[in-house]
Amino acid sequence: MYTTAVDTSGTVYFTDSAAVPHLPDAQLTRCLVPNPWETGVLDGSTTACDPGTDPDARVPGIFGPANHPALTRTDYVANSNNGPYLTNADAPIAGLPIVYNAAQQLATRPQLGLRMIADRRAGADGLGAPGFTLATLQATMFGNRVQSAELDRDDAVALCRAHPAITASDGTRVDVRAACDVLAAWDTRADAAGRGTVLWQAYQRALAGTRSRAWQTVPYDPARPLTTPRGIAADNADAQRAFADAVLRLATTGVPVDAAIGDVQRWAGIPLHGCTGEIGCFNVLTAGPDSGAGGGTYPAAGAGAPHGSSFLMATELTRQGPRTRTLLTYGQSADPSSPHFTDQTRRYAAKQWVTERFTEAEIGSAPGLTVTTLRR
């Protein structure tokens, strides 16, 4: 269980305080049993594989607080569903047991999260002077950046420019020139009106299904954990075939290669920005054909109920108290006949947040406020 906290001085703190089995690396490696589910199954036939116990553990069999991953900083701590190792890109938590998900290589979304922080602190993201404010925090969240596209889109365009006709996996010869033009013109953002996100998601899924990653030109480098691995080799047959497969898949499902993500990704008919975390979209959201009445048309992974950004909160702590903006992306009611079924979904689509109110004065000034007095 990850916990983050901040105090009045601006010091921030991170810890993983979960009950984690006491399995040092050597014991974990020795005791793991291979299985078709690729899950962590231990050899239960010998007590040599029983978890140990730290002296300060609250219960037997787990690591104690002294061995929990922890970091105290005066700049930031962050986590985007990744292990604790890179809670701060400038201060890796070294020496963690593997059982703490201490793998050093980040997935694309956590990579982007740390890059977004670095860019904001440097004022290099186009949002003004360096440093976070409530407004820039909100804008960063809804900037809809896509890690894989920022790293690899230009390589993909080079590939399709060099190979305007490619044979797909089923033997179909595919003209990819129109698709290539779409990617070249795309701003690499997953905004609802942006044309390129749909095609890029299809291409990334096709690449993920290739037999190997020989198409990748830059391997993972621990010295560059936020921008590697990356690169697409234009002369690689798998990378070429995957592009043709992506274009053909869209054609066979009736989706234009220049479809905007908001045209095909909807909840109750409302166009939605965001995209899948697998391709490195920080604002994760997917919605398929069955996503509420009048849903989308794109056969996204997990089509049906929407997935991703749900409850969002941005808070600035000030001397006058917290300033907070929130969104409940899927709406406040599960009843399609309720006006609250899509009220905040529409706000999400328009990138409009809800202002939270803490003081009596703030509550009293809320638009549309009604007061009901109950008497016995």
C-alpha positions in Angstrom: 0.0 0.0 0.0 1.7 3.2 -1.2 1.3 6.2 1.0 2.3 9.8 0.1 2.2 12.8 2.4 3.2 16.5 2.5 3.7 18.7 5.5 3.5 22.5 6.0 7.1 23.0 5.1 6.7 21.4 1.7 8.5 18.2 2.6 7.1 15.2 0.8 7.2 11.6 1.9 6.6 8.2 0.2 6.5 4.7 1.6 5.2 1.3 0.7 3.7 0.1 4.0 2.0 -3.0 2.7 2.4 -6.4 4.3 5.0 -7.9 1.9 6.3 -11.5 2.4 9.8 -11.6 3.8 11.5 -13.2 0.8 15.1 -12.0 0.2 16.2 -12.2 -3.5 18.1 -15.4 -3.2 15.2 -17.2 -1.5 12.7 -15.9 -3.9 14.7 -17.0 -6.9 15.3 -20.4 -5.4 11.7 -21.0 -4.4 9.7 -19.7 -7.3 7.9 -22.5 -9.2 7.4 -22.0 -12.9 3.8 -22.1 -13.9 1.7 -21.4 -17.0 0.0 -18.4 -15.3 3.4 -16.6 -14.8 2.4 -15.8 -11.2 4.5 -15.9 -8.1 4.0 -19.4 -6.8 6.4 -20.6 -4.1 7.5 -24.2 -3.5 5.4 -25.3 -0.6 7.0 -28.7 -0.2 9.9 -27.4 2.0 10.1 -25.1 5.0 13.2 -23.6 3.4 10.8 -21.6 1.3 8.7 -20.2 4.2 8.9 -16.4 4.5 11.2 -15.1 7.2 10.4 -12.3 9.6 12.0 -8.9 10.5 12.4 -8.1 14.2 10.1 -5.1 13.8 7.4 -6.8 11.8 3.9 -6.4 13.2 3.1 -10.1 12.3 5.3 -13.0 11.4 6.4 -13.6 7.8 6.7 -10.0 6.5 9.2 -7.2 6.2 9.2 -4.7 9.0 8.9 -0.9 8.7 12.7 -0.4 8.8 12.9 -2.3 5.5 9.9 -0.7 3.7 10.7 1.4 0.6 10.6 5.0 1.8 11.7 8.4 0.5 11.6 11.9 1.9 12.2 14.8 -0.4 11.7 18.6 -0.7 10.9 18.5 -4.5 8.5 15.7 -5.2 7.5 12.0 -4.9 5.3 10.4 -7.5 3.9 7.0 -8.5 1.9 6.0 -11.6 1.2 2.3 -10.8 4.8 1.4 -10.9 7.2 -0.1 -8.4 8.8 2.2 -5.8 12.3 2.3 -7.3 11.8 5.5 -9.3 9.6 7.4 -6.9 11.8 10.4 -7.8 13.8 10.2 -11.0 16.7 12.1 -9.3 16.8 9.8 -6.2 16.2 6.1 -7.0 15.5 3.9 -4.0 18.4 1.5 -4.3 18.8 -2.0 -2.8 15.1 -3.0 -2.7 14.2 -6.7 -2.7 12.7 -8.0 -5.9 9.5 -8.9 -4.1 8.8 -5.2 -3.8 8.4 -5.0 -7.6 11.8 -3.4 -7.6 12.3 -3.8 -11.4 14.1 -0.8 -12.6 12.6 -0.6 -16.1 9.4 1.5 -16.0 6.4 1.0 -18.2 5.6 3.8 -20.7 3.0 5.6 -18.5 5.2 5.9 -15.4 8.0 7.1 -17.7 5.8 9.9 -19.0 4.6 10.8 -15.5 8.1 11.5 -14.4 8.9 13.3 -17.6 5.9 15.6 -17.2 7.1 16.5 -13.7 10.6 17.3 -15.0 9.2 19.4 -17.8 6.9 21.3 -15.5 9.7 22.0 -13.0 11.8 23.3 -15.9 9.0 25.2 -17.6 9.7 23.2 -20.7 6.1 22.1 -21.4 4.6 25.2 -22.9 2.5 26.0 -19.7 4.4 29.0 -18.5 6.9 29.6 -15.8 8.5 26.7 -14.0 6.7 25.0 -11.1 3.3 23.7 -10.4 0.2 25.7 -9.6 -3.3 24.4 -9.4 -4.0 25.5 -12.9 -0.8 24.0 -14.4 -1.4 20.7 -12.5 -4.8 20.4 -14.1 -3.4 21.3 -17.5 -0.6 18.8 -17.2 -3.2 16.1 -16.4 -5.3 16.9 -19.4 -2.3 17.6 -21.7 -3.0 14.1 -23.1 0.6 13.4 -23.9 1.5 9.9 -25.3 4.9 8.6 -24.4 5.3 6.1 -27.2 4.3 8.7 -29.8 6.7 11.3 -28.5 9.5 8.8 -28.7 8.6 6.8 -31.8 6.1 8.6 -34.1 8.8 10.1 -36.3 10.4 6.7 -36.8 7.0 5.3 -37.8 6.5 8.1 -40.4 10.0 7.4 -41.8 9.0 3.7 -42.1 5.8 4.3 -44.0 7.4 7.0 -46.2 10.1 4.5 -47.2 7.5 1.7 -47.7 4.3 3.2 -49.2 2.9 -0.3 -49.9 3.3 -3.2 -47.4 2.1 -6.8 -47.3 0.0 -7.5 -44.2 0.2 -10.8 -42.2 -2.7 -12.3 -44.2 -0.9 -11.5 -47.5 -3.0 -8.5 -48.4 -1.1 -5.7 -50.1 -1.9 -2.5 -48.2 -1.4 1.1 -49.5 -0.3 3.0 -46.3 0.3 6.4 -47.8 -2.9 8.0 -46.4 -2.2 6.5 -43.0 1.4 7.8 -43.2 0.1 11.4 -43.9 -2.2 11.1 -40.8 0.6 10.2 -38.5 2.9 12.9 -39.9 0.3 15.6 -39.3 -0.7 14.3 -35.8 0.5 16.4 -32.8 1.0 13.2 -30.7 -1.7 14.2 -28.2 -4.8 12.1 -27.4 -7.2 15.1 -27.5 -10.7 14.1 -28.5 -10.4 15.9 -31.9 -6.9 14.8 -32.6 -6.5 12.6 -35.7 -3.8 10.0 -35.3 -4.4 8.5 -31.8 -6.7 5.8 -33.2 -4.2 4.8 -35.8 -1.3 4.9 -33.4 -3.1 2.7 -30.9 -3.7 0.2 -33.6 -0.1 0.2 -34.7 1.2 -0.1 -31.1 -1.0 -3.1 -30.5 0.2 -4.7 -33.8 3.8 -4.1 -32.7 3.2 -5.6 -29.3 2.1 -8.8 -31.1 5.2 -9.3 -33.1 7.4 -12.3 -32.6 10.3 -10.3 -31.2 11.3 -6.8 -30.5 14.1 -6.8 -33.0 12.4 -3.7 -34.6 13.4 -1.6 -31.5 16.5 0.4 -32.2 17.4 1.6 -28.7 17.4 -1.0 -25.9 16.6 -0.2 -22.3 19.4 1.9 -20.7 19.4 2.2 -16.9 21.2 5.5 -17.3 18.2 6.8 -19.4 15.2 5.2 -17.6 12.6 7.7 -18.8 13.3 7.5 -22.6 14.4 3.9 -23.2 13.6 1.5 -24.8 12.6 3.4 -27.9 12.9 3.5 -31.7 11.4 1.7 -34.7 13.7 0.4 -37.5 12.3 1.3 -40.9 13.9 -1.7 -42.5 12.5 -4.3 -40.0 10.0 -6.6 -41.6 8.0 -7.1 -38.4 7.6 -3.3 -37.9 6.5 -2.9 -41.5 4.0 -5.8 -41.4 2.6 -4.4 -38.1 1.9 -1.1 -39.8 0.0 -2.8 -42.6 -1.9 -4.9 -40.2 -3.0 -1.8 -38.2 -4.2 0.0 -41.3 -6.0 -3.2 -42.5 -7.6 -3.7 -39.1 -9.1 -0.3 -39.1 -10.4 -0.7 -42.7 -12.1 -4.0 -41.9 -13.8 -2.5 -38.9 -15.0 0.5 -40.8 -12.8 3.0 -39.0 -11.1 5.6 -41.1 -7.3 5.9 -40.6 -7.9 9.6 -39.8 -10.6 9.0 -37.3 -10.4 11.2 -34.2 -10.3 9.4 -30.9 -13.4 11.3 -29.8 -15.3 9.9 -32.8 -14.9 6.3 -31.7 -14.3 6.5 -28.0 -17.4 7.6 -26.2 -19.4 7.2 -23.0 -23.2 7.6 -23.5 -22.4 9.3 -26.8 -20.0 11.8 -25.4 -16.6 12.1 -27.2 -13.8 11.4 -24.7 -10.1 12.3 -24.8 -7.4 10.1 -23.4 -6.1 6.7 -24.6 -4.6 3.4 -23.3 -1.9 3.2 -20.7 -0.2 0.5 -22.7 0.9 3.0 -25.3 2.0 5.5 -22.6 -1.0 7.8 -22.4 -0.9 9.4 -18.9 -4.6 10.3 -19.1 -5.7 6.7 -19.4 -9.2 6.1 -20.8 -10.7 3.6 -23.1 -14.4 3.1 -24.1 -15.7 0.8 -26.7 -18.9 0.2 -28.7 -21.0 -0.7 -25.7 -20.0 2.1 -23.5 -23.4 3.4 -22.4 -26.2 4.5 -24.7 -24.8 5.8 -28.0 -21.3 4.4 -27.2 -18.2 4.5 -29.4 -17.5 2.4 -32.5 -13.8 1.4 -32.0 -13.3 -2.2 -30.9 -10.9 -1.2 -28.1 -9.4 -3.7 -25.7 -11.9 -4.3 -22.9 -14.7 -2.7 -25.0 -17.8 -2.1 -23.0 -17.6 -0.3 -19.7 -15.1 2.6 -19.7 -11.7 2.1 -18.2 -9.1 4.5 -16.9 -9.5 8.0 -15.4 -12.3 7.8 -12.8 -11.9 10.1 -9.8 -9.5 12.9 -10.5 -8.3 15.4 -7.9 -5.9 18.4 -8.1 -5.2 20.2 -4.9 -3.1 23.2 -3.9 -2.4 23.7 -0.2 -2.4 27.4 0.7 -2.3 29.5 3.9 -6.0 30.1 3.4 -6.7 26.4 3.1 -6.9 23.8 0.3 -7.9 24.8 -3.2 -9.2 21.6 -4.9 -10.7 20.6 -8.2 -12.2 17.2 -8.8 -13.9 15.1 -11.4 -15.9 11.8 -11.3 -15.4 11.0 -14.9 -18.2 8.4 -15.2 -20.8 10.6 -13.6 -22.3 10.5 -10.1 -25.2 8.2 -10.9 -25.4 4.7 -12.4 -29.0 5.4 -13.5 -29.1 6.4 -17.2 -32.3 8.4 -16.6 -30.6 10.6 -14.0 -29.2 14.0 -15.0 -26.1 13.0 -12.9 -25.4 9.9 -15.2 -23.3 12.1 -17.5 -23.0 15.5 -15.8 -19.4 15.1 -14.9 -18.6 13.1 -18.0 -19.5 16.1 -20.0 -17.3 18.2 -17.8 -14.5 15.8 -18.4 -15.0 15.9 -22.1 -14.7 19.7 -21.9 -11.8 19.6 -19.5 -13.8 21.5 -16.9 -13.3 20.5 -13.3 -15.6 20.8 -10.3 -14.6 23.3 -7.5 -14.6 21.7 -4.1 -15.7 23.9 -1.1 -14.3 23.6 2.4 -15.2 26.7 4.4 -18.7 28.0 5.3 -18.1 31.0 3.0 -17.2 28.8 0.1 -20.1 26.5 0.6 -22.5 29.5 1.0 -21.3 30.9 -2.4 -21.8 27.7 -4.3 -24.0 28.3 -7.4 -27.4 26.7 -7.1 -27.1 26.0 -3.4 -30.3 25.0 -1.6 -30.6 24.6 2.1 -33.1 22.2 3.7 -33.6 22.6 7.5 -34.8 19.5 9.2 -36.8 19.8 12.4 -38.1 17.2 14.8 
